[in-house]
Amino acid sequence: MTSIQEVDEKTQTVSTVGWTTITWIDDYLSWNPTDYDNVTMIVLPVEKIWTPDLVFENSVGSRFYDTSFFRPRIYSDGSISWEPGGPMELSCGLVLTDYPFDVQKCHIKLVTWANTGSKVFAYAESLDLDSYEANGGWKLINIEAINSSFTLDGETYAEVYFYFTLRRLPLFHIMNILVPVFLLSVLNLLVFCLPPQSGKRRGGTEAIVCISGEKVTLSLTVLLAFSVFLLMMNGIMPSTSINVPVMGIYITIFMCISSVSVLITVLVIRMHEQVDNYRLPKWAIELYALAQRVCRTKKQNVVGNVEAGKEPGKYKESVAGSEQPGENTESDEQKELAEHAEQRKVGEHKRHQPVRAKVGKDEVSWRSVANVLDLLSFYAFALIILILTGVVVGNLLSSSAKTVSSIEL
């Protein structure tokens, strides 16, 4: 074998280049060198002599080399040496579960096609690697030759196996698939760090500029990027449900996580824009309490159009205190009308007051719950991403190391 040209995961084939050294003895082609000017070796066209009917049984294309260019050497004692060679495409059942840290064991199966074992006995010595050229994507780590035979219709036929083990060099795949996927997952976390809206001061007034579109856009962009990487994986891997690559499952899980992040982002924006007049449900209060216990969050109260610092009682006092000294001379009817108007103003003020729940000493509003949901999602997703990445990469490396150690033993 001189080189490994290509390993095609999609078609489950391995393209190699090499030659096969075949030797046998033909008593009909022996002579006495002294009778022929001491000639001990001649070269003849392959069509002029008998050659063993050997074929590569697991070849995808041609069953054997194109032998018309290779002439055998015939020696005076009847021994013949023939070295046909060229490219060969072999079928190999690739196990891609540990991609890109996988180890593949392929073989070359050489059998006698028509002659039985009683007439032609095939025996392999070794796989010569003196002229082997290293491949940029795969490393040849082990070779082995096994002689065997099989029985068909009561006849025994010889067969030879040349096993070679390849280990993928993972750097290219780490840089182009694993690292970008991990960085995309980190970008997915930044969705929860982006505020639902921001404000800019214009002319002394606070103008709220909504940037919720950017928050959703970032989460959707990450989701589409995961879809692109999954399509890349599907373009490389065979369409089979057996030995599914762990890396494909890893990307699929991240796609699901990214989809959940989009849903949470939409929910956070909806909660952030919710009017405080709607009473908080029980789950929102419990979520805030959980964040307060776990993350020690501080209250983040957002003041609406009405100042939250003013209490209804103070409002009443300010209205009452606004009466002028000369108004004590009013009639009882006028006083009654004034009190009725004052009570109506206080009721109107109470209706516009935000409806908030109490958690400890904190007032909980919809916006504070939205901020807490963002914070909890950030920590939860960060924990899931780190654990998932560590488990997947650790299992792939350990499985690859076990496979290599078992082969070397």
C-alpha distance (Angstrom), angle and dihedral (degrees) to the residues before:
residue distance angle dihedral
M1 . . .
T2 3.80 . .
S3 3.81 102.4 .
I4 3.79 149.0 -14.0
Q5 3.78 104.9 -121.1
E6 3.79 101.7 -176.0
V7 3.77 143.1 -14.8
D8 3.80 109.3 -150.3
E9 3.80 110.2 -161.0
K10 3.80 92.5 -175.6
T11 3.82 95.9 57.5
Q12 3.84 95.3 27.8
T13 3.82 93.0 -125.7
V14 3.81 136.9 131.3
S15 3.81 121.3 -150.3
T16 3.81 114.3 -150.2
V17 3.78 138.1 173.3
G18 3.79 122.3 -148.3
W19 3.75 146.4 104.5
T20 3.77 137.2 -109.6
T21 3.80 121.6 -131.1
I22 3.82 108.0 -147.8
T23 3.80 122.0 -175.9
W24 3.80 130.1 -179.8
I25 3.79 140.7 149.6
D26 3.81 124.0 -110.6
D27 3.82 111.8 -173.4
Y28 3.77 90.5 -164.0
L29 3.81 90.9 64.5
S30 3.82 98.7 53.0
W31 3.83 124.5 107.8
N32 3.75 143.3 169.4
P33 3.82 108.5 -97.7
T34 3.83 92.6 -151.5
D35 3.81 89.1 63.2
Y36 3.82 91.9 55.3
D37 3.82 106.3 44.2
N38 3.83 91.5 -82.3
V39 3.79 93.2 -63.6
T40 3.81 106.5 165.4
M41 3.81 101.2 171.2
I42 3.77 137.8 33.5
V43 3.81 135.9 176.9
L44 3.79 121.0 -136.7
P45 3.81 134.9 176.3
V46 3.77 111.9 -90.8
E47 3.81 90.6 -121.7
K48 3.83 90.6 64.0
I49 3.81 97.5 62.0
W50 3.78 139.9 44.1
T51 3.83 115.8 -92.8
P52 3.81 128.5 -173.5
D53 3.80 114.5 -98.8
L54 3.79 97.8 -120.1
V55 3.79 121.7 162.0
F56 3.80 136.1 179.4
E57 3.78 100.7 -118.3
N58 3.81 95.7 -166.0
S59 3.80 94.4 47.2
V60 3.80 114.8 126.7
G61 3.80 97.7 -154.3
S62 3.79 125.5 14.7
R63 3.80 114.7 15.5
F64 3.79 92.2 -137.1
Y65 3.76 142.0 5.7
D66 3.77 123.0 -73.8
T67 3.81 94.9 -96.4
S68 3.80 98.6 -174.3
F69 3.81 91.8 92.1
F70 3.80 96.7 48.8
R71 3.79 119.4 77.6
P72 3.81 122.0 -164.3
R73 3.80 123.6 -125.4
I74 3.82 113.2 -128.2
Y75 3.81 119.9 -159.3
S76 3.81 128.3 -157.3
D77 3.82 93.5 -110.5
G78 3.82 89.8 60.8
S79 3.80 96.6 -102.9
I80 3.81 115.9 136.7
S81 3.80 128.5 -160.3
W82 3.78 119.5 -163.6
E83 3.81 125.3 177.2
P84 3.82 112.1 -174.3
G85 3.80 116.7 171.9
G86 3.77 148.3 156.4
P87 3.81 140.0 120.8
M88 3.78 118.9 -28.2
E89 3.81 130.0 -172.6
L90 3.79 111.8 -150.5
S91 3.76 132.3 -168.5
C92 3.81 113.1 -121.5
G93 3.79 128.4 175.1
L94 3.79 101.0 -130.6
V95 3.81 118.2 -157.2
L96 3.81 104.8 -151.1
T97 3.79 99.9 176.2
D98 3.81 92.8 111.1
Y99 3.81 96.2 43.4
P100 3.06 123.5 -177.9
F101 3.83 91.2 19.7
D102 3.80 94.1 45.0
V103 3.79 129.8 137.7
Q104 3.81 118.2 -150.1
K105 3.80 127.6 -159.3
C106 3.80 114.1 -159.2
H107 3.78 132.9 168.6
I108 3.77 145.0 -157.4
K109 3.79 112.7 -133.9
L110 3.81 115.3 -156.6
V111 3.81 117.1 -175.1
T112 3.80 138.9 169.3
W113 3.78 106.6 -111.2
A114 3.83 106.1 -161.5
N115 3.81 109.0 2.0
T116 3.79 115.7 80.5
G117 3.76 125.2 -133.7
S118 3.81 91.4 -96.1
K119 3.81 90.2 63.5
V120 3.82 103.1 30.8
F121 3.78 121.9 25.3
A122 3.82 114.0 -170.9
Y123 3.78 118.0 -153.5
A124 3.82 125.9 177.3
E125 3.78 124.2 -154.4
S126 3.82 106.1 -175.2
L127 3.78 147.0 -46.1
D128 3.80 109.2 -94.7
L129 3.83 114.2 -137.4
D130 3.81 99.9 171.8
S131 3.82 91.1 112.4
Y132 3.81 97.0 35.8
E133 3.82 117.2 136.8
A134 3.80 117.6 -153.4
N135 3.80 119.5 -113.7
G136 3.81 121.1 -132.0
G137 3.78 94.2 -135.1
W138 3.81 104.0 34.1
K139 3.79 136.5 42.3
L140 3.80 121.0 -149.4
I141 3.81 105.4 -135.5
N142 3.81 105.3 165.8
I143 3.81 142.6 15.7
E144 3.78 131.0 -170.0
A145 3.83 136.9 175.6
I146 3.81 121.2 -151.9
N147 3.81 126.9 -175.3
S148 3.76 116.7 -149.3
S149 3.79 143.9 149.4
F150 3.78 139.3 -146.8
T151 3.79 135.3 -155.1
L152 3.80 123.4 -126.9
D153 3.82 124.2 173.9
G154 3.79 90.7 -14.0
E155 3.81 92.9 -53.2
T156 3.80 125.0 111.5
Y157 3.80 119.2 -135.3
A158 3.78 127.6 -169.4
E159 3.79 122.1 -124.5
V160 3.78 134.4 179.4
Y161 3.82 128.3 -154.6
F162 3.80 124.2 -157.3
Y163 3.81 107.9 -167.7
F164 3.80 120.4 -164.8
T165 3.81 126.1 179.7
L166 3.79 122.2 -147.1
R167 3.78 127.9 -165.8
R168 3.79 118.3 -160.1
L169 3.81 117.2 -122.6
P170 3.82 98.8 -131.4
L171 3.82 103.0 -166.5
F172 3.81 95.4 94.7
H173 3.81 92.7 48.7
I174 3.82 92.5 44.7
M175 3.81 91.5 53.3
N176 3.81 95.7 43.6
I177 3.82 103.2 35.8
L178 3.80 115.7 10.2
V179 3.81 99.3 44.3
P180 3.85 95.4 43.4
V181 3.81 90.7 48.7
F182 3.80 91.0 51.2
L183 3.82 91.6 47.2
L184 3.80 89.9 50.0
S185 3.78 89.2 53.2
V186 3.82 88.5 53.0
L187 3.81 88.9 51.3
N188 3.77 86.5 52.2
L189 3.80 87.8 61.3
L190 3.79 91.4 53.0
V191 3.81 88.6 64.1
F192 3.80 87.5 73.5
C193 3.82 91.8 48.6
L194 3.80 93.2 55.5
P195 3.85 110.2 92.7
P196 3.81 117.4 -122.2
Q197 3.83 90.8 -125.3
S198 3.76 141.3 -2.7
G199 3.79 134.8 -155.8
K200 3.80 134.7 -134.8
R201 3.77 124.0 -163.4
R202 3.77 112.5 -124.7
G203 3.79 122.7 179.2
G204 3.78 94.2 -19.9
T205 3.79 94.2 -54.3
E206 3.78 128.2 100.7
A207 3.81 110.5 -115.3
I208 3.81 112.2 -169.1
V209 3.79 111.4 -141.4
C210 3.80 112.0 -165.7
I211 3.81 115.7 -138.4
S212 3.77 95.7 172.5
G213 3.82 87.4 118.3
E214 3.82 90.5 65.5
K215 3.80 90.7 50.2
V216 3.81 92.5 53.6
T217 3.81 92.1 40.2
L218 3.80 92.1 56.4
S219 3.81 92.9 50.2
L220 3.82 92.2 47.3
T221 3.83 91.4 47.5
V222 3.80 91.0 54.1
L223 3.81 90.2 48.0
L224 3.82 91.2 52.3
A225 3.80 90.8 47.3
F226 3.82 90.1 55.4
S227 3.80 88.2 50.3
V228 3.81 90.0 54.5
F229 3.80 92.0 51.5
L230 3.79 90.8 48.1
L231 3.81 89.6 52.5
M232 3.81 88.8 51.0
M233 3.78 90.0 53.1
N234 3.80 91.4 48.3
G235 3.80 89.4 51.8
I236 3.81 91.0 55.7
M237 3.78 102.4 37.8
P238 3.82 125.5 70.1
S239 3.80 119.2 -105.1
T240 3.78 97.6 -106.4
S241 3.79 138.1 120.2
I242 3.82 91.9 -145.5
N243 3.81 118.8 91.3
V244 3.80 94.5 2.3
P245 3.84 110.0 -164.5
V246 3.78 114.1 -104.5
M247 3.80 88.1 -140.5
G248 3.81 89.9 61.3
I249 3.81 90.3 51.4
Y250 3.82 88.5 46.9
I251 3.83 92.1 55.2
T252 3.81 91.5 43.8
I253 3.82 90.9 53.9
F254 3.79 89.8 50.0
M255 3.80 88.8 51.0
C256 3.80 88.9 54.4
I257 3.82 90.2 47.8
S258 3.79 90.0 49.9
S259 3.81 90.5 49.9
V260 3.81 90.0 52.1
S261 3.81 89.5 49.4
V262 3.81 89.6 55.5
L263 3.81 90.3 52.8
I264 3.81 91.8 47.6
T265 3.81 90.8 47.8
V266 3.79 92.0 53.5
L267 3.82 89.9 47.1
V268 3.82 91.7 49.8
I269 3.81 92.2 50.8
R270 3.80 91.0 47.1
M271 3.81 91.3 50.3
H272 3.79 91.7 45.3
E273 3.79 91.1 55.2
Q274 3.81 93.4 43.2
V275 3.82 116.3 120.6
D276 3.79 112.6 -113.5
N277 3.80 91.3 -134.9
Y278 3.79 87.8 80.5
R279 3.76 111.2 86.6
L280 3.83 116.8 -115.9
P281 3.81 114.6 -110.4
K282 3.77 121.1 -124.4
W283 3.81 94.7 -106.0
A284 3.82 91.4 56.4
I285 3.80 91.5 52.6
E286 3.82 91.4 47.2
L287 3.81 90.0 48.8
Y288 3.79 90.8 54.1
A289 3.80 91.0 46.8
L290 3.82 90.2 50.9
A291 3.79 91.4 51.5
Q292 3.79 89.9 47.8
R293 3.80 90.6 54.8
V294 3.80 98.5 40.8
C295 3.79 104.5 32.6
R296 3.81 99.1 22.3
T297 3.77 91.0 -129.2
K298 3.74 121.9 -169.1
K299 3.73 121.5 -132.6
Q300 3.77 115.0 -91.0
N301 3.79 105.8 -165.4
V302 3.77 118.1 -179.4
V303 3.77 116.0 -154.0
G304 3.77 117.0 -135.8
N305 3.77 129.2 -152.5
V306 3.81 90.8 -65.2
E307 3.79 117.6 65.3
A308 3.78 108.8 -107.3
G309 3.79 92.2 -154.9
K310 3.79 93.2 70.4
E311 3.76 115.6 88.5
P312 3.80 121.2 -153.9
G313 3.79 90.6 -116.0
K314 3.78 92.0 54.0
Y315 3.77 89.3 47.6
K316 3.78 88.4 54.2
E317 3.76 91.9 49.1
S318 3.79 92.0 50.0
V319 3.78 90.9 50.6
A320 3.79 92.3 46.3
G321 3.78 91.7 46.0
S322 3.76 90.9 54.0
E323 3.82 91.9 72.3
Q324 3.78 114.4 113.4
P325 3.81 121.0 -125.0
G326 3.78 94.3 -113.6
E327 3.77 95.0 60.6
N328 3.85 95.6 82.7
T329 3.79 89.1 86.3
E330 3.81 91.5 67.3
S331 3.76 119.0 119.6
D332 3.81 121.8 -105.7
E333 3.79 90.2 -105.5
Q334 3.79 92.7 55.9
K335 3.82 90.8 48.0
E336 3.79 90.8 52.0
L337 3.81 91.3 51.0
A338 3.79 91.1 48.8
E339 3.82 92.4 50.7
H340 3.82 90.6 48.6
A341 3.82 90.9 51.8
E342 3.78 90.5 47.9
Q343 3.80 92.8 51.9
R344 3.81 90.1 49.1
K345 3.83 90.8 53.6
V346 3.81 90.9 49.6
G347 3.82 90.9 50.5
E348 3.79 91.1 49.0
H349 3.82 89.2 51.0
K350 3.81 91.2 51.1
R351 3.80 91.9 51.5
H352 3.81 90.5 55.3
Q353 3.78 93.1 47.0
P354 3.85 110.9 106.5
V355 3.79 115.2 -105.3
R356 3.82 103.6 -125.6
A357 3.76 134.8 169.5
K358 3.78 127.2 -136.0
V359 3.81 123.4 -121.5
G360 3.76 107.2 178.2
K361 3.80 105.4 -52.0
D362 3.80 93.7 -24.2
E363 3.76 127.8 99.6
V364 3.81 108.8 -137.5
S365 3.80 120.2 -147.8
W366 3.79 132.6 173.3
R367 3.78 91.2 -98.5
S368 3.77 93.4 51.6
V369 3.82 89.4 51.1
A370 3.82 89.3 50.0
N371 3.81 90.8 52.1
V372 3.80 90.7 48.3
L373 3.81 91.3 49.9
D374 3.80 89.6 52.7
L375 3.80 90.9 49.9
L376 3.80 95.5 47.4
S377 3.81 91.1 46.0
F378 3.80 90.8 52.4
Y379 3.81 93.3 53.5
A380 3.81 93.9 41.4
F381 3.81 94.5 48.9
A382 3.81 92.3 44.3
L383 3.81 90.3 53.2
I384 3.82 92.3 47.3
I385 3.81 93.0 48.4
L386 3.81 94.5 48.8
I387 3.81 94.2 45.8
L388 3.81 93.7 44.4
T389 3.81 93.8 47.8
G390 3.80 92.7 46.5
V391 3.80 93.7 48.3
V392 3.82 94.6 46.4
V393 3.81 97.0 45.6
G394 3.81 92.4 41.8
N395 3.80 93.1 51.3
L396 3.80 92.3 46.6
L397 3.81 92.8 50.7
S398 3.81 94.3 45.1
S399 3.80 92.5 47.3
S400 3.81 91.4 49.6
A401 3.82 91.5 48.2
K402 3.82 91.7 50.1
T403 3.81 91.5 50.1
V404 3.80 92.8 49.9
S405 3.81 93.3 46.7
S406 3.82 91.8 49.7
I407 3.81 90.9 51.3
E408 3.81 93.4 48.4
L409 3.80 90.9 50.4
